Amino acid sequence: MESSRRAAGVAMEAQRRGSGAQIADDIQRLGGVQRKSTTLRLIEPRGGIGGQAGVGVWSAPSTGSGGGGIASPLTEQNYSKREFWPGGSMSSDGLFNFPAIKTMELTDSAGATVIINLAQPVTPEATP
């Protein structure tokens, strides 16, 4: 009995609302505009791109100065060539004075010399 009541309710709702296609047809008839049936134009099939050999121009990397970069790794050959800032660098509490490196001389893996210049350390201001 319950299923028949549910079916009657669904049928009544469908009758009142109508189907989407039926509503669209009714609106078309009221407006007087007729639908035009059109078809898509045919596109000619195209073939794939044929295989071919790649072409490129290779140029050897420059070995002269400028733009060559540094060849990693960098290695320090002689510790005695280091230069230190006079006065060193004080710890933040003022108890320790550490040596501060000014200049280091390193050698890259290609044998070129690399010089690193470090800034002078700033001494921390004493807190009152």
Secondary structure by P-SEA (a helix, b strand, c coil): caaaaaaaaaaaaaaaaccaaaaaaaaaaaacbbbbbbbbbbbcccccbbbbbbbbcccccccccccccccccccccccccccccccccccccccbbbbbbcbbbbbcccbbbbbbbbccbbbbcccc
